């Protein structure tokens, strides 16, 4: 059973040294590869891996078509300034093909998992000759998966799945004893800028986790546009996490004096420390009005905007 390292117990210098040594010992003279999304967890793992292996770690950004606007170029440019080369892999067609026709949340997660680890990453690993994948699984991912709350796409061994047998490579997870607050502390100690280690969490299944129902390219683009508005307006709240959710049902609206059937965006904004529990941020009505006004203005087809006021539990931070 994993022993949690709490924020109070965490000595960053000791933790970094221990994990760098573990990565070096595991990889030996070989090479490793890691996927960088730009989120806190994957960014910290990237820096640990490069500290341990230098050029023997290949870092890739998988452009799966379900990330935020401009994510690939922003992440690549930012890490280049940190001395880390990032190769962008276009895999949009493979992911949207895998997601086609799927509405069930767990089936969407499984489709993304298999496409990422078996198809896209399996191919990249074979081409690179790497035998190890570094990834940013944290303790909360494992807790929620094992408890059956929701399957996190990056959890395997705790479910009895051997990655070596399933995908042909070993997975190294240096952050599995930490929760989000501890990961941020390690990121700061590694020299990551605050815009990375302080970044709000983003789900592994990316924007597909914020589309209720089928995640088509068109529906992903709708929630992507809403995300731009939500993140720009709510950034100053310094909340733990905030997002827009695209609902499946079409709702009745009015446009140009006539009835208009359109789409609904649900906004969520959370106060939390480690994502185990969360409460909705008490946003002012002026901010809520601004969010509704700008989303309806900037996101074609949206006629309704709501705000979630349930706590976690019984709600969860992400919708699906």
Helices and strands as residue ranges (DSSP letters): H 12-27, E 32-35, H 40-53, G 54-56, E 57-63, H 71-81, E 86-90, H 92-99, H 105-114, I 115-120, H 121-128, E 132-134, H 139-146, G 157-159, H 163-167, E 170-172, H 180-189, H 194-197, G 206-210, H 217-234, G 235-237, E 241-246, E 251-255, E 258-271, E 279-280, H 285-298, E 302-307
